[in-house]
Amino acid sequence: MRFLLDTNVLIPLEDSQVALAPSLALFVRLANDHGHPLVYHPSSQLDINKDRDPARRRQTLERLHQYVRLDHLPACPWNDERTDSNDAIDNEILHAISNHAARFLVTEDLGIHRKARSRGLEDRVLTIQMAADLLRRLHERVQVHLPNINEVPLHAIVHQLPTPFFDSLREGYQGFDHWFRGKAEDGRNAWVCRAPSGTLRGLCVFAVQTDERVTDGGVSLSGPALKLCTFKVAEQERGQKVGELLLKAAFQYASRNRVEHIFITADGDRQQRLIELLEDFGFGCIGNHGRDAVYVKRHPSTAPPPWPDPVSYHRAFFPHNMDGEGIRKFIVPVVPRFHQVLFPDYHRTGDPTPLFEIPQEIAVGNAIKLAYLCHGTTNQVRPGDLVFFYRSGDHKAVTSLGVVERFETLEEAEAIIGLVRRRTVYSMDEIQGMADRPTKVMLFRLVQHFRRNVPFPRLLRESVLKGPPQSITQISHEKYQRLMEASLA
């Protein structure tokens, strides 16, 4: 699996005067240790020749030879005589990815990331942090743990204001420290994610406001609305789902408190990655507040009427999902080992809380967007279907509900990795082992873990199943209704 390096990655690598960022050093080390070739595009040489520092330019060009140069590339049809020279280089590099010259492009250029989305190549273009996280997940899975999110009063973290975590917030908001201390004195709370050392990995300061006017144009949100006042993920943590987990905490809070809108402001120039995350989870721009755009997510207490597309519906109204007779339902068996890795925050009713685990009411231990691999025979699963995960072996019960986003059958390990790259809980060896025969790849969004799991005897009694599920098993709408009733009993 080889990686194409953009010019903005190559230059820091070859500039001996600059210390490598930790994420770049980690990515290069893991790529070299595990035999992932690093390659460059001929157009990068044109880019490097534009460097105004002659010594650095000469040094970078000399050291390019340690990487593989891509040759015999087809001409890029996206360029013509009107294309700006910088855009032309970006297009050439992105076109090489579209022609499978490498599995992934690694770049910090947000413009290339936007172009990749417009051409359906976003799954093939990574930031340095994303690339490092992918290789760490594939090769060092035992060292990768999804973090916990805790709710704390701001006064509990005021002492960390001088740390580098808050530097970018101070740069974007004059008087930030004064504002933060004032909100601490007012009793404001935040969701935080900490590293084992205690340093902050992520932070979301929040407040509930009522009938709030949120845009300069006069748009108001009726009733209580959850405002995400400050949302920050440490640079070195990006790609590790910290932002996703902070949003999950917000969604759970809104559901428990029957808050029907969640909103946040974002600077389109400085916070493009945050905006992408928000849009992926159903937020939409409704106007501006000062120089920032205002993004709102509807979070209705009761499910809105169905839409034609059940996946878009679920993104827009999470945790609601469509479940009518036109939506297929499947039971998916998962062995305990992979169930624990997929759902580390699942806790069976009645079981003692494990040692060193933060109680679930104050922690979010799992992500929303996940992937499941198997060798089942079914080809019936499609986007929008509901999947019920059955933990075999020890618990022998249906534990969790998800909505399918994508379902494919793949035969190559690299193709599987490309699809599950940001959701994988499987190691490189496991994926390569599975890819010796056609593998079902299911991308899904977790809706919920049931407060009461549904054990196998109850599934038999309700005629949901006739025997222990050995592979993905479709159930009727009537059986689904009995299953859901049993989960509430």
C-alpha positions in Angstrom: 0.0 0.0 0.0 1.8 3.1 -1.2 1.4 6.8 -0.3 1.8 9.7 -2.7 3.4 12.7 -0.9 2.3 16.2 -1.8 4.9 18.9 -2.0 3.9 20.4 1.3 4.8 17.1 2.9 8.0 16.5 1.0 9.6 19.9 1.9 9.3 19.5 5.7 10.7 16.0 5.4 13.8 17.2 3.6 14.4 20.5 5.4 17.0 19.6 8.0 16.6 23.0 9.7 13.0 22.2 10.8 12.1 19.7 13.4 9.6 17.1 12.1 6.1 17.4 13.5 5.3 14.4 15.7 2.5 13.2 13.4 4.8 13.4 10.3 7.6 11.6 12.0 5.2 8.9 13.2 3.8 8.4 9.7 7.2 8.1 8.0 8.4 5.7 10.7 5.4 3.4 10.4 5.5 3.5 6.6 9.1 2.6 6.6 8.8 -0.1 9.3 5.9 -1.8 7.6 7.0 -1.6 4.0 4.6 1.1 2.7 6.4 2.9 -0.2 6.4 6.7 -0.2 6.3 8.1 -3.8 6.2 11.6 -5.4 4.7 13.1 -8.5 6.9 14.7 -11.2 4.8 17.9 -10.8 6.2 18.2 -7.2 9.6 19.0 -8.7 8.0 22.0 -10.5 6.5 23.1 -7.1 9.8 22.7 -5.3 11.6 24.8 -8.0 9.4 27.7 -6.9 11.0 27.7 -3.4 12.7 31.0 -3.0 15.3 29.6 -0.6 18.0 28.3 -3.0 19.8 26.1 -0.4 16.6 24.4 0.7 15.4 24.1 -2.9 18.7 22.4 -3.9 18.6 20.1 -0.8 15.0 19.0 -1.3 15.6 18.2 -5.0 18.8 16.2 -4.2 17.0 14.2 -1.5 13.9 13.4 -3.7 15.9 10.4 -5.1 15.2 8.5 -1.9 11.6 8.2 -2.9 10.0 6.5 -5.9 9.1 8.9 -8.7 5.8 8.2 -10.5 6.3 7.9 -14.3 4.2 7.0 -17.3 1.3 9.0 -16.0 -1.6 9.9 -18.4 -2.2 13.6 -19.1 -4.6 15.3 -16.7 -7.8 16.1 -18.6 -8.8 18.6 -15.9 -6.3 21.2 -17.0 -6.4 23.6 -20.0 -4.8 26.8 -21.0 -6.9 28.8 -18.5 -5.8 26.7 -15.5 -3.7 28.5 -13.0 -0.2 26.9 -12.7 -0.7 26.0 -9.0 -4.1 24.5 -9.7 -2.6 22.6 -12.6 0.0 21.0 -10.3 -2.7 20.1 -7.7 -4.9 18.6 -10.5 -2.0 16.5 -11.8 -1.3 15.1 -8.4 -5.0 14.4 -7.7 -5.5 12.9 -11.1 -2.7 10.4 -10.4 -4.7 9.2 -7.4 -7.9 8.8 -9.5 -5.8 6.6 -11.8 -4.7 4.4 -8.9 -1.0 5.4 -9.1 -1.1 5.1 -5.2 -3.6 4.1 -2.7 -3.6 7.4 -0.8 -2.4 11.0 -1.3 -1.0 12.7 1.8 -1.4 16.5 1.8 -2.1 19.4 4.1 -3.5 21.5 1.3 -7.2 22.2 2.1 -7.8 23.2 -1.5 -6.8 19.7 -2.7 -9.1 18.2 0.0 -12.0 20.3 -1.4 -11.2 19.2 -4.9 -11.0 15.6 -3.8 -14.5 15.8 -2.3 -15.9 17.4 -5.5 -14.5 14.5 -7.6 -15.5 11.7 -5.2 -11.9 11.0 -4.1 -12.2 12.2 -0.4 -11.6 8.7 0.9 -8.2 8.6 -0.9 -6.8 11.9 0.3 -5.4 12.1 3.9 -3.9 14.7 6.1 -0.6 13.8 7.8 -2.4 13.1 11.0 -5.0 10.9 9.3 -2.2 8.9 7.5 -0.3 8.4 10.8 -3.5 7.3 12.6 -4.4 4.9 9.8 -1.0 3.2 10.0 -1.1 3.1 13.8 -4.6 1.5 13.7 -3.4 -1.1 11.2 -0.1 -1.9 12.8 -0.3 -0.9 16.5 -3.9 -1.6 17.3 -3.3 -2.6 20.8 -1.9 0.9 21.5 -4.9 2.7 20.1 -7.8 3.4 22.5 -10.9 5.4 21.8 -10.9 8.1 24.4 -13.5 9.0 27.0 -15.3 12.3 27.2 -16.1 13.7 30.6 -18.3 16.6 31.6 -16.5 19.0 34.0 -16.9 22.5 35.3 -14.7 25.1 33.6 -13.1 26.0 36.9 -11.6 22.5 36.9 -9.5 23.3 33.8 -8.8 27.0 34.3 -5.3 26.1 35.5 -4.6 24.6 32.0 -5.2 27.9 30.2 -1.4 28.7 29.8 -0.9 25.4 27.9 -0.4 25.3 24.1 -3.8 23.6 23.6 -5.4 27.1 24.0 -3.0 29.0 21.7 -5.1 28.8 18.6 -8.2 29.9 20.5 -6.4 33.0 21.8 -5.2 33.8 18.3 -8.8 33.7 17.0 -10.5 35.5 19.9 -9.0 38.5 21.5 -9.6 38.3 25.3 -10.2 34.5 25.2 -8.6 33.9 28.6 -10.7 36.6 30.3 -13.9 35.2 28.7 -13.0 31.7 29.8 -12.4 32.7 33.4 -15.6 34.6 33.4 -17.6 31.6 32.2 -15.9 29.5 34.8 -17.1 31.9 37.5 -20.6 31.7 36.1 -20.6 27.9 36.6 -20.3 26.9 32.9 -19.5 23.3 32.0 -17.6 21.6 29.2 -17.0 18.2 27.7 -13.3 17.4 27.7 -11.1 14.6 26.5 -7.7 14.1 28.3 -4.6 12.1 27.4 -3.3 9.7 30.1 -0.9 12.5 31.2 -3.8 14.8 31.9 -3.2 17.2 28.9 -6.2 18.2 26.9 -7.0 16.4 23.7 -10.4 18.0 23.0 -12.7 20.5 24.5 -16.3 21.6 24.0 -17.7 24.4 26.1 -21.6 24.4 26.0 -24.6 26.2 27.2 -28.4 26.0 26.8 -30.1 29.2 25.6 -33.8 29.8 25.0 -35.4 31.5 22.0 -32.0 32.7 21.0 -31.4 35.0 18.0 -28.4 33.3 16.3 -27.7 35.2 13.1 -27.2 38.8 12.1 -30.2 38.4 9.8 -32.5 37.8 12.7 -33.0 34.0 12.6 -34.1 32.7 16.0 -34.3 29.2 17.4 -37.5 28.7 19.3 -37.3 27.0 22.7 -34.2 25.7 24.3 -31.1 25.3 22.1 -27.7 23.8 22.9 -24.9 26.1 22.0 -21.4 24.7 21.4 -19.5 27.8 22.4 -16.0 26.6 22.0 -15.0 23.4 20.1 -11.4 22.5 19.9 -9.4 19.3 19.1 -5.6 19.3 19.6 -3.8 19.2 16.3 -2.0 16.0 17.1 -5.3 14.2 17.9 -7.0 14.9 14.6 -8.1 11.8 12.8 -8.6 9.9 16.1 -12.4 10.6 16.4 -12.1 13.1 19.3 -14.3 15.6 17.5 -16.8 12.9 16.7 -17.0 11.8 20.3 -17.5 15.4 21.5 -20.4 15.7 19.1 -21.8 12.4 20.4 -21.7 13.9 23.9 -23.7 16.9 22.6 -26.3 14.6 20.9 -26.8 12.6 24.1 -27.1 15.7 26.2 -29.7 17.1 23.8 -31.7 13.9 23.8 -31.8 13.6 27.6 -32.8 17.2 28.0 -35.2 17.4 25.1 -33.3 20.2 23.4 -34.4 20.4 19.8 -31.6 22.5 18.2 -27.8 22.4 18.5 -25.8 25.3 17.0 -22.3 26.5 16.7 -20.4 29.3 14.9 -17.4 28.5 12.7 -14.8 30.5 10.7 -14.8 29.2 7.2 -11.2 30.2 6.6 -9.7 28.8 9.8 -12.0 25.9 10.7 -12.7 24.0 7.5 -12.2 20.6 9.0 -14.6 21.4 11.8 -17.2 22.5 9.2 -16.7 19.2 7.3 -17.3 17.3 10.6 -20.4 19.3 11.3 -21.9 18.8 7.9 -21.3 15.1 8.1 -23.4 15.0 11.2 -26.4 17.0 9.9 -25.5 20.6 10.7 -26.3 23.2 8.0 -25.4 26.8 7.6 -28.3 29.2 8.2 -26.5 32.6 8.1 -23.8 34.5 9.7 -23.0 36.0 13.1 -20.3 38.6 12.6 -17.6 37.1 10.5 -18.5 33.5 11.4 -21.0 31.2 9.8 -23.8 29.7 12.0 -24.4 26.0 11.7 -27.5 24.4 13.2 -28.6 20.8 13.6 -32.3 19.9 14.2 -32.6 17.5 17.1 -36.3 16.8 17.4 -37.7 14.9 20.4 -40.1 12.9 18.1 -39.1 11.4 14.8 -40.0 13.7 11.8 -41.8 12.2 8.8 -39.8 9.8 6.6 -37.5 11.0 3.7 -36.8 9.3 0.4 -33.2 8.6 1.6 -33.0 6.9 5.0 -29.2 7.6 5.3 -29.6 11.3 4.9 -32.6 11.2 7.2 -30.5 9.6 9.9 -27.6 12.1 9.5 -30.0 15.0 9.7 -32.0 13.7 12.7 -29.7 11.4 14.7 -30.6 9.5 16.9 -33.8 9.0 14.9 -33.8 6.5 12.1 -36.4 5.3 9.5 -37.8 1.9 10.3 -40.9 1.4 8.2 -41.7 -1.7 6.3 -39.6 -0.6 3.3 -36.5 -0.6 5.5 -34.8 -4.0 5.7 -33.7 -5.3 9.1 -30.8 -7.7 9.8 -29.3 -9.5 12.8 -25.4 -9.5 12.6 -23.5 -11.9 14.8 -20.2 -10.7 16.3 -17.8 -12.8 18.4 -17.1 -11.3 21.8 -13.5 -10.2 20.9 -14.6 -8.0 18.0 -17.8 -6.9 19.8 -15.5 -5.5 22.6 -13.3 -3.7 20.1 -16.3 -2.3 18.1 -18.3 -1.3 21.1 -16.0 -0.5 24.1 -18.7 1.6 25.7 -21.3 -1.3 25.7 -22.2 -2.4 29.2 -24.6 -5.2 29.9 -27.4 -4.4 32.3 -26.7 -6.1 35.6 -23.0 -6.6 35.1 -20.6 -4.9 37.5 -18.8 -1.9 36.1 -15.3 -3.1 35.1 -12.3 -1.7 37.0 -10.7 1.5 35.5 -13.8 2.1 33.4 -15.5 5.5 33.8 -19.2 5.1 34.4 -21.3 5.3 31.3 -23.4 8.2 32.5 -20.4 10.5 32.5 -18.4 9.0 29.6 -18.6 8.4 25.9 -16.2 5.5 25.1 -17.1 4.8 21.4 -17.4 6.5 18.1 -20.5 6.8 15.9 -19.1 5.8 12.5 -17.8 2.3 12.4 -17.0 -0.6 10.1 -17.8 -4.4 10.2 -16.1 -7.1 8.1 -17.3 -10.7 7.6 -17.4 -13.5 5.1 -21.2 -13.9 5.1 -23.1 -14.9 2.0 -25.7 -12.3 1.9 -25.7 -9.5 -0.7 -29.1 -8.1 0.3 -27.9 -5.4 2.7 -28.1 -1.8 1.4 -27.7 1.8 2.7 -30.4 2.8 5.1 -31.0 -0.8 6.4 -31.1 -1.4 10.1 -28.6 -3.8 11.7 -28.9 -5.4 15.1 -25.6 -6.7 16.5 -25.8 -10.0 18.3 -23.0 -10.8 20.7 -22.4 -14.5 20.4 -20.3 -16.7 22.8 -20.7 -15.2 26.2 -23.7 -12.9 26.2 -25.7 -14.5 23.4 -27.9 -11.4 23.0 -28.8 -8.5 20.7 -27.0 -5.5 22.2 -26.9 -2.6 19.7 -28.5 -1.0 16.7 -26.9 0.7 13.7 -27.9 2.2 10.3 -26.0 1.0 7.2 -24.2 3.7 5.2 -22.5 1.4 2.7 -22.2 -2.3 1.9 -19.7 -3.8 -0.5 -18.0 -7.1 -1.3 -14.2 -6.6 -1.8 -11.4 -9.0 -2.5 -8.2 -7.0 -2.0 -6.8 -6.0 1.4 -5.9 -2.5 0.1 -9.4 -1.9 -1.2 -10.8 -2.9 2.2 -8.4 -0.6 4.0 -9.3 2.3 1.7 -12.9 1.9 2.5 -12.7 1.4 6.3 -9.6 3.6 6.9 -11.1 6.0 9.5 -13.3 3.4 11.1 -11.2 0.3 11.2 -10.8 -1.7 14.4 -9.1 -4.5 12.5 -5.3 -4.8 12.2 -3.4 -5.1 8.9 -2.8 -8.8 9.5 -6.5 -9.4 10.2 -7.6 -7.6 7.0 -5.0 -9.4 4.9 -6.2 -12.7 6.4 -9.8 -12.0 5.6 -9.0 -10.8 2.1 -8.0 -14.3 1.0 -11.6 -14.6 -0.1 -14.4 -12.2 -0.9 -15.1 -10.0 2.2 -18.3 -8.2 3.1 -17.5 -4.6 4.2 -20.3 -2.7 6.0 -20.0 0.9 7.0 -22.6 1.9 9.6 -23.5 4.5 12.1 -24.2 3.4 15.7 -27.6 4.5 16.8 -27.7 3.1 20.3 -26.8 0.3 22.7 -30.0 -1.1 24.2 -30.6 -0.3 27.9 -31.7 -4.0 28.1 -30.1 -6.4 25.7 -32.4 -9.1 24.2 -31.1 -12.5 25.1 -31.3 -15.6 22.9 -34.1 -17.3 24.8 -36.2 -14.2 24.4 -35.4 -14.1 20.7 -36.6 -17.7 20.4 -39.7 -17.1 22.5 -40.7 -14.1 20.4 -40.0 -16.1 17.2 -37.4 -13.5 16.1 -34.9 -16.3 15.5 -35.1 -20.1 15.0 -31.6 -20.7 16.2 -28.3 -19.0 17.0 -27.4 -16.7 14.0 -24.3 -17.9 12.2 -24.2 -15.1 9.6 -26.1 -11.9 8.7 -29.8 -12.8 8.9 -32.7 -10.8 7.6 -35.8 -10.5 9.8 -39.3 -9.4 8.9 -40.8 -6.1 10.0 -43.1 -7.9 12.4 -40.1 -9.7 14.0 -38.3 -6.3 14.2 -41.3 -4.9 16.1 -41.2 -7.8 18.6 -37.4 -7.3 19.0 -37.8 -3.6 19.8 -40.6 -4.3 22.3 -38.3 -6.8 24.0 -35.5 -4.3 24.3 -37.8 -2.0 26.2 -39.3 -4.6 28.5 
